[in-house]
Amino acid sequence: MEPIRIAQVVGKMMNGGVEAVVMNYYRHIDRSKIQFDFIVDEDSTYIPREEIESLGGRIYIVPPYQKLNKYIPTLIKLFKENQYKIVHSHINTLSVFPLYAAKKAGVPVRIAHNHSTAAPGEWKKNILKYTLRPFAKVYATHYAACSRYAGEWLFGKKSMERGEVTIFNNAIDLDKFKYDENVRNEVRKELGLEGKFVIGHVGRFCYQKNQEFLIDVFEEVYKQNPNAVLMLVGDGPDKEKIEEKVKRLYLSDHVLFLGNRNDASRLYQAMDVFVLPSRYEGLPVVGVEAQAADLPCVLSNKMTAETKMTDNVTFLGIDDSAKEWAEIINSMNILPRNVRAYRDLFNNGFSITERACKLTELYESNL
């Protein structure tokens, strides 16, 4: 029998966290039963076409949601032609548009899946989010979220209490990220980091991830510890601005801009501390990955407390001073690494193998 094809609406693929979550599930789902078709906006900047197609997936490029007069008709036509039984949308409050199209096309199962929230500062985005939020459940037949916090934000506390929202953890391949001292030594040698205190960060360069504040924090870390190095993994619209700030502070010799990488699991091994000062989050997959590598993590308290799955996590406020963040980070310089985090994350439901089975069950039970 041919596998059932599920339309995965991922919006703009830019090598961000949501796409990483969807791809993790895709890599580990039983593809003899379930296949993914990726519905992607044409202004995407990073589409892993080769991998998707090698796994049997298909990619459909559609007009961006900003052009609703083209976006919705294109989706209706696409959903009808492929006769999808399930459309799974991952674009926060914007899911109202593809799920409306899915309903018009006669798709019986329409899943709204929330991965994030909102925060002050991005007023244009927030106006749109809060305007569309009341419509989150109008065209959806099923609700999903990456955490209780994200579920409550979009679908409401009562829906969470009634068990109407299915939580799909931002699960990962735990074996891939498990701490390995040999890999650590290998990567540190490759990058010239032997004997250095390495502060790591993985994230798209954008307002949400707050790298501007991270540079302030690192400046204070470096004042206290001249042996410190900041490793930045990712790309995005704010990257040039952050590079300029690093130059202005005379920190260029101590900050590595590694760009988009497909070997993040190796890079985590080379770090000593992981830092994520986000202005808002649902449950960041990079926080899960860093903990799986048994890294001490310093995270902003703007993300859900569910992000803490090991004893190695410290939450700080983004209104706290850079100096306070730096003092906490420097205090972690001597913490040992081991593999106990593997057990903690497995017990908390973050093994992608187990979670992918749960997703398969959701699809099959609604066909």
N, C-alpha and C positions, 0 to 999 in steps of 0.2 A: 504494500500500500504506500501511496505517496504521503509524505509528512504533511501535517496541517500547517498552513502558512499564516502567521500572525503579523499584522501590520503594526510596526513599532514606529510611532511618530516621535522623532527625537529633535525636531527643530533644526537649529544651527549646530552642526558638528564642528567644534573648535578644540577638540582634545581636552574637554572639560570633564568634571566629575560625573555628570549624568551619563554622558556617553560611555565613560569607563565602567559604570555600573551595568548598563545595558549590555555592553560587550562582554563583561565578566559572566553574566548569566548566559549569554549566547554561546560562549566557548564551552560551557559546562552543562548545558541542557542536552537532553537526549534528542539529537538532531535527526534521528531516524523517525521520531514521532512528531517533533515540532521544528519548524523552520521560521526564521525571522526575515521579513522584508522591511528594510529601513526607509522611512519616508523622511527625506532630508531637504532643508531649505537650500535654494540655489546659491545663497551667499555664504555657505559654509566654507571654512578655511582648512579643515583637516578631516577628510573622509578616509577611513582605513579600507579603501575599496578592495585592495588585493586580499586582505585577510577575510573580509566578509564574503567575498565571492569564492574564496578557497574553501570556506566552510559550508557553502551551498546557499548563502543568502543572496538577496537581490537588493539593489539600491534604486530608489525612485527619487529623482530630483524634482522638486516642486517650487513654484514661486514663493518668496518669503511671506510670512503671515502679515507683514505690513501692507501687502497688496491683497487685501481680503477679496476684492472683486475678481481676482485671478486665483487666489489660494483656495477658496472654498469650492468653486466649480471644478478645479483641477482634482481636488481630493474626492469629490463626489464621483467623478468619472473614473478615477483610479480604483476606488473602493468597489464600485459596481463591476468594472471590467474583471477584477481579480476575485470577485465574489467572496470577500473575506467574511468569516464568521466572527472574528475578534479583531478589534482595533484597540491598541494599548498606547495611550498617549502620556508622554513624560514631560510636558512643557508647562507645569505649574498652572496658574489660572488661565493661561492661553489655551489649555486643552479644550475649553468650551468650543472653540472653532472647529478643530478636526473632529470632535465628537458630534457636533451638530451635523457636519458633513457625513459622518458615518451613519447617523440616524436617517438622514435624507436618502442615503444609499441603501438603506435596509439592513445594515449590519446589526445583528441581534445582541452582541456582547461588546460593550464599550467601556473600557477601563480608564479612569482618570487616576494618574499616579503622581503624587507630589513628592518632590525631592528637596524643596527649599521653603523659605519664608520671605520676609521683607524686613527692611530696617531703614531708619532715617538716613537721609543723604542722597539716595537715588530717587528724587522726587518724581521724575517723569515715569520711571518704572513703577514706583509705588502707586501713583495715581491709577495706572492701568491695572495693577494687581488688585488693589482694593475695589476698583470699579467692577472687575470681572469676578471677584471672589464669590459674591452671592449666587452666581450662575454655575458654580463648580459642579453641582450635583444634578443640574437640569437635564443634561443629555447623557450622563454617565449611568451605566447599569451597575457598575462595580467601582469601589474606591480602594486605592492603595497608597501607601506612603513609606518613606524610608525610616520613619521613627514616629513615636506617639506625638512628639512635639509638632512635626511637620503635618501629621494627620489632623491634629486638633486645629492647627492654623488654617488649613484649607476647608476641611469638612465639618469642623465644629466639635466641641467637647462631647455633646450628646451622641453624635455618630460614633465617636470612639468608645464611649461607655456602652453603647448598644452592640458593640462588636461588628459594626458595619464596615470598618476599615481594616484591610489586611496589611499587616506590616511585613514588608520585604526588606530585610536588613541589607545594607550595602556590603554584601558578603564578598569575600576574596578567596583566592587559592592560598590557603594558609601555609602550605608546604613551600610555596614559591618565595614567601617573605620571611620564613623562619630564619632566625639569626645564625649566621655562618661566619666564623672568624677568618676562615681562609679567604672567603669572598671579600670580607672587609679589608684584609691586608692587600689583596690584589687590586681593589678599586682605589684604595688610598695611594698605592704606589703609582697607578696609572695617572692619577690626578695631582700628584705631587703634594699629598696631604699627610704624609708620614710625620708623626709627632705633633700634629695640629689638633686643636679643639674645634670640631666641625659642627656648626649649627646648620641644620638643614630645613628647607622649605620647599614644598611641591604645590604648585597652584598656578592658575591662570593669572596673568598680570592685569588686574582690574580692581575697581573700587571695592567690590565685595571682599577680596582677599587681603586688602589693607597692607600691601607691601611698603607703602610710604612710611607707615609707622614701624614696620619691621626694620627698616634701615636705621631709624632713630634708635631702636632697641639695640641693633648690632653696634652702632657707634658707641653706646654705653658699655656693651660687652667688651668691645675692643679696648676701651680706655682701662678697664679693669684687668683685661687679659690680652696682651698684644700677640699671643699665640693663636688667637681665634680666627676662624675663617667662616664666611657665610656662603653656603651652597644654595643657589636658587635654580629650581627646575621648573620650566614652563615657558609660556609665551603669552602674548596678549596685548591689548591696546595701550596699556600703561607701561610697557617694558622700557620704551625709550626715555620716558620721564624718570623712571627709577634709575636707569643707567646714568642719566645726567646728575641725579642727586648723589649717587655714589661717587662720581667724579668730583663734584663740588665739595664733598666731605673728605676728599683725599683717601678714599677707601678702596680704590680700584684694584690694588694689589691684594686685597683681602676678601674680595667678593667674586665668586664664580657664577657667571650666567651660563647655564648649560643648555638652555632652550628646551624644546620638546624632546623627550627621550622615550624610548620603548624599553629601557632597562632600569626603570625606577626601583624595582625590587633589589637590584644590586647596589644602587646608590644609597638606599636606606642603610645598608650594612656599614657604609663608610661614615655615616653621621654619628655624632655623639648625643645630640639633642635635636628633637624636631619641634619647630615653632610654627603656629598657625594663628595669627591675630585677626581672624575674619570679623567683619562687621556684622555678618549674619550667615547662618548655615542651617541646613536640616541636620543631617548626620554625615559629615564629610568622609568620603571613602579614603582619602589620604590619611586621615586620623586613624582609621582602622588598619591601614597598611603599616603605618609607623609603629603602632602598638604590636602588630604581629611580628615586627622585627625587633621587638623588646626595647624600643627606644623610649627614654624619658620624653614626655610630650608636654609642652607648655602651650595651652590653647586659650582662645578668648572665651569668656563666659556668655557670648552671644549665640553659642551653639547649644544644642540639647545636652543635658547632663547624661543622656544615654550614650554619648560618645565615649564616656569613661568606662572601659571594660577591664582595665588592669589598674594596679596600684601606682603605675608610672605616669599618671596624668595629673597635671596641675592647671586649674582654671584661673585666669586673671582677667580683670576688666580692661577694656581698651581705653578707658578713661584713666586708668592707673598710669603712672609715669613710666617713661622708657627706662629710667634708672631702676625702678622696682622690678620690671620684667628682666632686666639684665642681671640683677642680683640673684634672682631665682635661677636663671639659665646658668650662670657661672657656678652656682652651688651644685649643679648636676654634673660637673666635669669629671667626678671620680666615681660615678655610679657604675656598677658592673653590669654586663649584659649576659643573659642566659636565654633559655627557650621556654620558660614557664608561661609566657604570654600565649603560646599556641593553645594550651589547655584552656586558658581563660576565654579566649575568643571562640573556640569550638563550643564550649559550654554555653556561651551567650548567643549561639546561633549565627555565627559569622563564617561558617564553612560554606563556600560557594557550592560544593557538591550537594550538600544537604538542602540548601536553600533553592537550588535549581530544580530539585525534585518537587519542592513545594509549589514552585511556579508552574511546572508541568501539570501537577494535580489541579491547580486552579483552571488552567486552560482546558484540560480534558473533561473536567466536571461540568463545564459550561458549553461543550460542543453539542 
